[in-house]
């Protein structure tokens, strides 16, 4: 048995891995060039070009750690504890550099083996090495990202830093924390989770632990509550703490909840920092002002006859609009006979008209929102999940409620707000992981200073890609999809059908029910039921309809005999605005060397083609009759939408930097 002594280089593999300290996450200011500028794109791709070198480096570290496997497995409990203390001391004094990283990886690997009955493999160790360096890793679906994130979190905590592991919802935060708690306890670390139902005192206790598992939403809202408590929530419009207590927003909170921001590991980082980059997280209170049903109905009546392209124009693919001069004159004419005082005030009139136009012409039920229990619930278009705790700002939410015949909510006043993008830039060390991040690697490198390190698959990919099929319309597509589903059910092969909206999920469900196929539709409620539905999707003959990537973070394990029948089949029935989301869906099959089948079914009336310039939409739909032309046209439509979204995110960063400079001169926190 090896004696316990000073940490030394284990063998020549250490030389291959390199002895330099891993680079800290860099925070370079966004330069003046637009993110789509050719020179900017070239620079971005040059930065990403080192991915093979980075992958080789972390794999060498992983191999060096694996070389210590027999030594660590032979340790008794007392010897393991002594080695843990030695490694922790080395990490605290010398940082995550050199031989200490290899010893640390070997240590946490052995802790996982002893407590979780799981032995992290080489690729997971390599992923951990990249994450402690402030990288973003691309790791295929089903390759074990939960364990891969647990290892660097434990290493950082052993080094004396406090770590936030960010997940997409409360269920995953609690699940992962409870799963990994024994491993962290063996290492002498405290691990906890934060969920929505917790009180301020409970949250404060958890945030004092070494490792905290928390959803992105809860993390940011706790940050904003602390800023409200200090009176610094909005430096441009300070809000007094006493006023917050009067509103009940800080009830029971006498001290800050969080102890600061240090190290953060973000799961599904592309969803948080890309898809939701511009989503403002807002703490609001009910305002004194309100909109009556009569006033909202007048505004909707005014909006109905207005025509897009004549009276107003949509801003990109957002729900923002520009009202033309013609539209302004028409609005003024239509409200001339209305006696409500709001219509005689120009600013208020335009605000109501803008909200009504957006509600009537741009927001679609079962796509942008659903109606549940007589309430309008917003749907996240990126994930297909519902967001019952979010509201559209100003008068827009009451307008949609009036449009759908629901009770109108009071207007809300924003007290504190921040975007995910702006919040996560505050961490000294930020890293993350996803199964689909290569497409946005230049953007993450430019804005967040996180280089991409791809992690190879543990086993060869065994996915079969079937030929793409084109249809005249959605009805024809769903009729064929139902027949195909029947074939899979008969041979006991599970099928996952991916769609882009709640409306399409309903169409799929009706088509399946029409021919008697039993199936499940993911509710996208972000809870335990959703995760359990995803877990059942690999059972023999199971048919599951999912909106985009509802259920991300939960593996689909194959049931008995499924591998022999061909594995999970994925039917992509609608292109998403982002090609990454399509890749995420396809990635649900053929995990960890399992067999799988992926098939794409598209129609000429798919909404994604509306991203094309107006003059090209009609010809494109006609050309899509030819199968060879469909692929490049759909790809072009996705590229157009992704470029527009990229520009909006870039402009958001520019605005944030500008505001930060202004507040800096004003003495704000930025």
Secondary structure as UniProt FT lines:
FT   HELIX           13..17
FT   TURN            35..36
FT   HELIX           38..48
FT   TURN            49..50
FT   HELIX           51..66
FT   TURN            67..68
FT   HELIX           69..73
FT   HELIX           77..94
FT   HELIX           99..116
FT   HELIX           122..131
FT   TURN            132..134
FT   STRAND          136..138
FT   TURN            141..142
FT   HELIX           145..158
FT   TURN            159..160
FT   STRAND          163..167
FT   HELIX           170..186
FT   TURN            187..188
FT   STRAND          191..194
FT   TURN            196..197
FT   HELIX           200..207
FT   STRAND          211..215
FT   HELIX           216..230
FT   HELIX           235..237
FT   HELIX           241..247
FT   TURN            248..252
FT   STRAND          263..267
FT   HELIX           269..270
FT   HELIX           271..275
FT   TURN            276..278
FT   STRAND          280..286
FT   HELIX           293..304
FT   TURN            309..311
FT   STRAND          312..314
FT   TURN            316..317
FT   STRAND          321..323
FT   HELIX           325..334
FT   TURN            335..337
FT   HELIX           341..344
FT   HELIX           346..357
FT   HELIX           358..362
FT   TURN            366..368
FT   STRAND          369..372
FT   TURN            373..374
FT   STRAND          375..379
FT   TURN            381..383
FT   STRAND          386..387
FT   TURN            388..389
FT   TURN            394..395
FT   HELIX           396..403
FT   TURN            404..405
FT   STRAND          412..419
FT   HELIX           420..424
FT   TURN            425..426
FT   STRAND          429..434
FT   HELIX           438..440
FT   HELIX           441..448
FT   STRAND          452..454
FT   STRAND          462..465
FT   STRAND          469..471
FT   HELIX           474..490
FT   TURN            491..492
FT   STRAND          495..499
FT   HELIX           502..514
FT   TURN            515..516
FT   STRAND          520..521
FT   HELIX           528..536
FT   TURN            537..538
FT   TURN            540..541
FT   STRAND          543..547
FT   TURN            548..553
FT   TURN            560..566
FT   STRAND          568..572
FT   HELIX           579..586
FT   TURN            587..588
FT   HELIX           591..593
FT   STRAND          595..603
FT   TURN            604..605
FT   HELIX           607..611
FT   HELIX           614..623
FT   TURN            624..625
FT   HELIX           627..666
//
